[in-house]
């Protein structure tokens, strides 16, 4: 049950962070979405891979109590 609780907390934080930009500056957010949607599939995959690797590293460091 603990893993499910952690997953729900992580999903909730993701939604909070995802909502900051459109709430704070909707015009800039719309422009950014347009820019991202014009990128190639390869570029989007690389951004996704880098994001996943950074997240995994951050989780690893947090679990090792380095922060």
Secondary structure, DSSP 8 states (H G I E B T S, - for coil): -HHHHHHHHHHHHHHHHHHHHHHH-HHHHHHHHHHHHTS-HHHHHHHHHHHHHHHHHHHHHHHTT--
